[in-house]
Amino acid sequence: MNKHHYVAIMAGGIGSRFWPMSRTNYPKQFLDILSTGKTLIQATFDRYANFIPVENIFVVTSNEYVNIVKNQLPALPLQNILGEPSRKNTAPCIAYISFKLLQLDPKASLIVAPSDHLILDPIGFHKVCMEALSFVNKHNAFITLGIKPATPNTGYGYIQYEQPAVTDNVYKVKTFTEKPNLELAKTFMASGEFLWNAGIFVWQVKNIILAFEKYLPEMYDVFAADKDKFNTTQEAAALQQIYPLCTNISIDFGIMEKADNVYVIPSSFGWSDLGTWNSAYENMEKDYLGNAVAGGNVIVFDAQRCMVHMPYEKLVVLQGLEDFIVVDTNDVLLICKKEKEQDIKEYVAEVKRNKGDKYI
């Protein structure tokens, strides 16, 4: 393993589309959504620990989740769990870990990755990550991993890339596109020039900090002003001063869409962002009627293509439903047509308006 290779696992999100299992106080990345025996963040940690030294793995999360991370990842050094004082999207999170790492290791190369994605081919994933690290160690370049699209999915952002490859399987990025409508997604697929944006980035830390200075100068300035407090007892207090001054902006909008040194590696390693109950359904084992059932005591009659997630001991008898999401927790039961899953965020907002935060 290379001592200059690092990974930052971003674990501060709320995961509201997985409500009612995912809650503000215990969101999706800390749950075993697919009933595999591991939570999503545990699976992510294990995946990187195969080729990144454990002492070089960092988790950036919200302060309120630090103890959950400690409990779920006992092998992770405590000083590698970084708590953010507020949620400000991915750019401040990446600025934080980058300024911290630059002091610890000026030669650091960093993989930035979500904590809650599914990757079914860890060997293929390892290979792509090593290709990306090799490229950014030789060039002032930012790599993003692009997934060869299997369907015209409207839930993902897309990356258009230029031919020919600049080196073996590395292509210059032409455009980033936010989630398209179905017609546009079909056009993207047909062109063969577009990939799904996996939200996994690789770069040298010194180069991403230069990009913050160029493209997000205000954010750069507030972090740079307190950089000497990182990796000291003053770090937490400094963050309390820094974060209120940061814009709520993603690294995609803030830097990747503006920079001219962004490259993509087209990849196939069994990736899903597990963003919705439907994506969980697609990645779970099904019975002969196409039902994906998590729960040890569920009996199904004449139900087809349902996504069912129940407490393990609870007896549930399901009859006659087709294409439904049925999720039960100790205080909330959700029954929703699969085609309406994109509306779950709206349902959660309505629950909050009527019932307050108790069920959120």
C-alpha positions as CSV (number, residue, x, y, z in Angstrom):
1,M,0.0,0.0,0.0
2,N,1.2,3.5,-0.8
3,K,1.5,5.7,2.3
4,H,0.6,8.8,0.3
5,H,-2.8,7.5,-0.8
6,Y,-5.8,8.6,1.3
7,V,-9.6,8.3,1.1
8,A,-12.2,10.7,2.5
9,I,-15.6,9.0,3.0
10,M,-18.4,11.6,3.1
11,A,-21.0,10.5,5.6
12,G,-23.0,13.6,6.5
13,G,-26.2,13.2,4.4
14,I,-29.7,12.6,5.6
15,G,-30.9,10.1,3.0
16,S,-34.5,11.3,3.1
17,R,-35.6,9.2,0.1
18,F,-35.1,6.1,2.2
19,W,-37.6,7.3,4.8
20,P,-39.0,5.9,7.0
21,M,-36.0,3.7,7.6
22,S,-33.5,6.6,7.2
23,R,-34.1,9.2,9.8
24,T,-32.3,12.5,10.6
25,N,-30.8,11.0,13.8
26,Y,-29.8,7.7,12.1
27,P,-29.6,8.1,8.3
28,K,-29.2,5.6,5.5
29,Q,-25.4,5.3,5.5
30,F,-25.6,3.7,9.0
31,L,-28.3,1.2,8.0
32,D,-28.2,-2.3,6.4
33,I,-30.6,-1.4,3.6
34,L,-30.0,-4.6,1.6
35,S,-29.9,-7.0,4.5
36,T,-26.3,-8.1,3.8
37,G,-25.1,-8.1,7.4
38,K,-23.2,-4.8,7.0
39,T,-24.3,-1.2,7.0
40,L,-23.5,0.9,3.9
41,I,-20.6,2.8,5.6
42,Q,-19.1,-0.5,6.9
43,A,-19.1,-1.9,3.4
44,T,-17.6,1.3,2.0
45,F,-14.8,1.3,4.7
46,D,-14.0,-2.4,4.1
47,R,-13.8,-1.8,0.3
48,Y,-11.2,0.9,0.7
49,A,-9.3,-0.8,3.5
50,N,-8.3,-3.4,0.9
51,F,-5.9,-1.0,-0.8
52,I,-5.7,2.2,1.4
53,P,-3.8,2.1,4.8
54,V,-6.4,2.2,7.6
55,E,-4.6,5.2,9.2
56,N,-5.2,7.0,5.8
57,I,-8.9,6.5,5.7
58,F,-11.0,9.5,7.0
59,V,-14.7,9.8,7.5
60,V,-16.2,13.3,7.3
61,T,-19.6,13.4,8.9
62,S,-21.9,15.7,10.8
63,N,-21.0,16.2,14.5
64,E,-24.2,14.5,15.5
65,Y,-23.1,11.3,13.8
66,V,-19.5,11.0,15.1
67,N,-20.5,8.5,17.8
68,I,-22.4,6.3,15.3
69,V,-19.2,6.2,13.1
70,K,-17.1,5.3,16.2
71,N,-19.4,2.4,17.0
72,Q,-19.8,1.1,13.4
73,L,-16.1,1.4,12.4
74,P,-14.1,0.4,15.5
75,A,-10.9,-0.2,13.4
76,L,-10.9,3.5,12.3
77,P,-8.6,5.7,14.4
78,L,-10.7,8.2,16.4
79,Q,-8.7,11.2,15.1
80,N,-9.8,10.1,11.5
81,I,-13.5,10.8,12.3
82,L,-14.0,14.5,11.3
83,G,-17.2,16.2,12.5
84,E,-18.6,19.1,10.6
85,P,-20.5,21.7,12.6
86,S,-23.2,22.1,9.9
87,R,-24.2,20.7,6.6
88,K,-22.9,22.8,3.7
89,N,-22.8,20.3,0.9
90,T,-19.6,18.7,-0.5
91,A,-17.3,21.7,-1.3
92,P,-16.7,22.8,2.4
93,C,-16.3,19.1,3.4
94,I,-13.6,18.6,0.8
95,A,-11.9,21.9,1.6
96,Y,-11.7,20.8,5.3
97,I,-10.1,17.4,4.6
98,S,-7.8,18.9,2.0
99,F,-6.4,21.6,4.2
100,K,-6.0,19.1,7.0
101,L,-4.2,16.6,4.8
102,L,-1.9,19.1,3.1
103,Q,-0.3,19.8,6.5
104,L,0.0,16.1,7.3
105,D,1.3,15.0,4.0
106,P,2.1,17.5,1.2
107,K,2.4,14.5,-1.3
108,A,-1.1,13.2,-0.5
109,S,-3.4,11.9,-3.2
110,L,-7.0,11.6,-2.2
111,I,-10.1,9.6,-3.2
112,V,-13.3,11.4,-2.2
113,A,-16.2,9.0,-2.0
114,P,-19.8,8.8,-0.7
115,S,-20.4,6.5,2.2
116,D,-23.7,5.0,1.0
117,H,-23.1,3.6,-2.5
118,L,-23.2,-0.1,-3.6
119,I,-20.3,-1.6,-5.5
120,L,-20.7,-5.3,-6.5
121,D,-17.3,-5.8,-8.1
122,P,-14.7,-4.6,-5.5
123,I,-11.8,-6.0,-7.5
124,G,-12.8,-4.1,-10.6
125,F,-13.3,-1.0,-8.4
126,H,-9.8,-1.4,-6.9
127,K,-8.3,-1.5,-10.4
128,V,-10.0,1.7,-11.5
129,C,-9.0,3.5,-8.4
130,M,-5.4,2.6,-8.8
131,E,-5.5,3.8,-12.5
132,A,-7.0,7.1,-11.3
133,L,-4.4,7.5,-8.5
134,S,-1.6,6.7,-11.0
135,F,-2.9,9.4,-13.5
136,V,-3.3,12.2,-10.9
137,N,0.2,11.5,-9.5
138,K,1.7,12.2,-12.9
139,H,-0.6,15.1,-14.0
140,N,-2.3,18.2,-12.5
141,A,-5.7,16.6,-13.1
142,F,-8.9,15.8,-11.4
143,I,-10.4,12.4,-12.1
144,T,-14.1,11.5,-11.8
145,L,-15.3,7.9,-12.1
146,G,-18.1,7.5,-14.8
147,I,-20.3,4.5,-15.0
148,K,-21.3,3.1,-18.4
149,P,-25.1,3.6,-18.4
150,A,-27.3,0.5,-18.4
151,T,-30.6,2.4,-18.7
152,P,-31.6,6.0,-19.5
153,N,-31.8,6.7,-15.7
154,T,-33.2,10.1,-14.8
155,G,-32.0,9.9,-11.2
156,Y,-28.3,10.4,-12.0
157,G,-26.1,13.2,-13.3
158,Y,-24.3,12.6,-16.6
159,I,-20.8,13.2,-17.8
160,Q,-20.0,13.7,-21.5
161,Y,-16.4,12.9,-22.5
162,E,-14.2,13.6,-25.5
163,Q,-12.6,11.1,-27.8
164,P,-9.9,9.9,-28.2
165,A,-8.5,8.8,-24.8
166,V,-5.6,11.0,-23.5
167,T,-4.1,7.8,-22.1
168,D,-5.2,4.3,-21.5
169,N,-9.0,4.5,-20.6
170,V,-8.7,8.2,-19.4
171,Y,-10.8,10.8,-21.3
172,K,-11.2,14.5,-21.0
173,V,-14.5,15.6,-19.7
174,K,-16.6,17.8,-22.0
175,T,-19.7,18.6,-20.0
176,F,-21.5,17.7,-16.7
177,T,-25.2,17.6,-16.9
178,E,-27.6,17.4,-13.9
179,K,-30.4,14.8,-13.8
180,P,-32.0,14.9,-17.2
181,N,-35.6,14.2,-18.2
182,L,-36.3,10.8,-19.8
183,E,-36.1,12.0,-23.4
184,L,-32.7,13.6,-22.8
185,A,-31.4,10.6,-20.9
186,K,-32.4,8.4,-23.9
187,T,-30.5,10.7,-26.3
188,F,-27.5,10.6,-24.0
189,M,-27.5,6.8,-24.0
190,A,-27.9,6.6,-27.7
191,S,-25.0,8.9,-28.4
192,G,-22.5,6.7,-26.5
193,E,-20.7,9.8,-25.3
194,F,-22.2,9.9,-21.8
195,L,-21.6,8.2,-18.5
196,W,-23.4,8.3,-15.1
197,N,-21.7,10.5,-12.6
198,A,-20.7,8.3,-9.6
199,G,-19.7,11.2,-7.5
200,I,-16.3,9.6,-6.8
201,F,-13.3,11.9,-7.3
202,V,-9.5,11.4,-7.3
203,W,-6.8,14.1,-7.2
204,Q,-3.6,15.4,-5.5
205,V,-4.5,17.4,-2.5
206,K,-2.2,20.3,-3.4
207,N,-3.9,20.6,-6.8
208,I,-7.5,20.7,-5.4
209,I,-6.5,23.4,-3.0
210,L,-5.2,25.5,-5.9
211,A,-8.5,24.9,-7.6
212,F,-10.4,26.2,-4.5
213,E,-8.2,29.3,-4.6
214,K,-9.1,29.8,-8.3
215,Y,-12.8,28.9,-8.5
216,L,-14.0,29.3,-4.9
217,P,-11.7,32.0,-3.6
218,E,-14.0,33.1,-0.7
219,M,-14.1,29.6,0.7
220,Y,-10.4,29.2,0.1
221,D,-9.7,32.4,2.1
222,V,-11.7,31.3,5.2
223,F,-10.0,27.9,5.4
224,A,-6.6,29.4,4.6
225,A,-6.9,32.0,7.3
226,D,-7.2,29.2,10.0
227,K,-5.1,26.5,8.3
228,D,-2.5,26.5,11.1
229,K,-5.2,25.4,13.6
230,F,-5.9,22.2,11.7
231,N,-4.4,19.1,13.4
232,T,-4.2,21.0,16.7
233,T,-6.5,21.3,19.7
234,Q,-7.9,24.4,18.1
235,E,-9.3,22.7,15.1
236,A,-12.9,22.2,16.3
237,A,-13.2,25.9,17.4
238,A,-11.8,27.0,14.1
239,L,-14.4,25.0,12.2
240,Q,-17.2,26.7,14.3
241,Q,-15.8,30.0,12.8
242,I,-15.3,28.8,9.3
243,Y,-18.5,26.9,8.4
244,P,-21.0,29.8,8.9
245,L,-18.9,31.7,6.3
246,C,-19.0,28.9,3.7
247,T,-21.4,28.8,0.8
248,N,-23.7,25.8,0.6
249,I,-22.3,24.4,-2.7
250,S,-21.3,21.1,-4.2
251,I,-17.8,20.3,-5.5
252,D,-19.4,19.6,-8.9
253,F,-20.9,23.1,-9.2
254,G,-18.1,24.9,-7.4
255,I,-15.0,23.4,-9.2
256,M,-15.6,20.4,-11.4
257,E,-17.8,22.2,-13.9
258,K,-15.5,25.1,-14.2
259,A,-12.0,23.5,-14.2
260,D,-10.4,22.6,-17.5
261,N,-8.3,19.7,-16.2
262,V,-11.1,17.2,-15.4
263,Y,-10.9,13.7,-16.7
264,V,-13.1,10.6,-16.5
265,I,-12.4,6.9,-16.4
266,P,-15.4,5.0,-17.9
267,S,-16.1,2.1,-15.5
268,S,-18.2,-0.9,-14.8
269,F,-17.9,-2.3,-11.3
270,G,-21.5,-3.0,-10.4
271,W,-22.3,0.5,-9.1
272,S,-25.5,1.9,-7.7
273,D,-25.9,5.1,-5.7
274,L,-28.7,3.3,-3.7
275,G,-30.6,6.6,-3.9
276,T,-34.1,5.3,-3.7
277,W,-36.1,2.3,-2.6
278,N,-36.4,1.3,-6.3
279,S,-32.6,1.1,-6.5
280,A,-32.6,-1.1,-3.4
281,Y,-35.2,-3.3,-5.0
282,E,-33.1,-3.7,-8.1
283,N,-30.1,-4.9,-6.1
284,M,-31.9,-7.4,-3.8
285,E,-32.8,-11.0,-4.3
286,K,-36.3,-11.5,-5.6
287,D,-38.8,-14.4,-5.1
288,Y,-40.5,-16.0,-8.1
289,L,-43.1,-13.3,-8.3
290,G,-40.4,-10.5,-8.3
291,N,-40.8,-9.4,-4.7
292,A,-37.7,-8.2,-2.8
293,V,-38.3,-9.0,0.8
294,A,-36.2,-8.0,3.8
295,G,-37.6,-9.4,7.0
296,G,-37.6,-12.8,8.6
297,N,-41.4,-13.3,9.0
298,V,-43.1,-12.1,5.8
299,I,-45.7,-14.2,3.9
300,V,-46.7,-13.2,0.5
301,F,-49.9,-14.1,-1.5
302,D,-50.5,-12.9,-5.0
303,A,-48.2,-9.9,-4.6
304,Q,-45.8,-9.0,-7.4
305,R,-42.7,-6.8,-7.9
306,C,-43.0,-5.3,-4.4
307,M,-40.2,-3.9,-2.3
308,V,-40.9,-5.0,1.3
309,H,-38.7,-4.1,4.3
310,M,-40.0,-5.2,7.7
311,P,-38.6,-5.6,11.3
312,Y,-37.1,-9.1,11.4
313,E,-39.5,-10.6,14.0
314,K,-42.7,-9.0,12.8
315,L,-45.2,-11.3,11.1
316,V,-46.5,-9.6,7.9
317,V,-49.0,-11.1,5.5
318,L,-49.1,-9.3,2.1
319,Q,-51.9,-10.0,-0.4
320,G,-52.7,-8.6,-3.8
321,L,-50.3,-5.7,-4.1
322,E,-48.4,-5.1,-7.3
323,D,-45.4,-2.7,-7.7
324,F,-45.6,-1.3,-4.2
325,I,-43.0,-0.2,-1.6
326,V,-44.0,-1.4,1.9
327,V,-41.6,-0.3,4.7
328,D,-42.4,-0.7,8.4
329,T,-40.4,0.7,11.3
330,N,-41.3,0.7,15.0
331,D,-43.3,3.9,14.6
332,V,-44.0,4.5,10.9
333,L,-45.5,2.4,8.1
334,L,-45.1,3.5,4.5
335,I,-47.2,2.0,1.7
336,C,-46.4,3.7,-1.6
337,K,-46.5,2.8,-5.3
338,K,-43.0,2.3,-6.7
339,E,-43.7,4.7,-9.5
340,K,-44.3,7.4,-6.9
341,E,-41.1,6.9,-5.0
342,Q,-39.6,10.3,-6.2
343,D,-42.5,11.9,-4.2
344,I,-41.3,10.4,-0.9
345,K,-39.4,13.6,-0.1
346,E,-42.7,15.5,-0.5
347,Y,-44.5,13.0,1.8
348,V,-41.8,13.6,4.4
349,A,-42.2,17.3,4.2
350,E,-45.9,16.9,4.7
351,V,-45.4,14.7,7.7
352,K,-43.1,17.4,9.1
353,R,-45.7,20.1,8.6
354,N,-48.4,18.1,10.3
355,K,-46.5,16.1,12.9
356,G,-43.3,18.1,13.6
357,D,-39.9,16.4,13.7
358,K,-41.0,13.3,15.7
359,Y,-41.2,11.0,12.7
360,I,-38.4,12.7,10.6
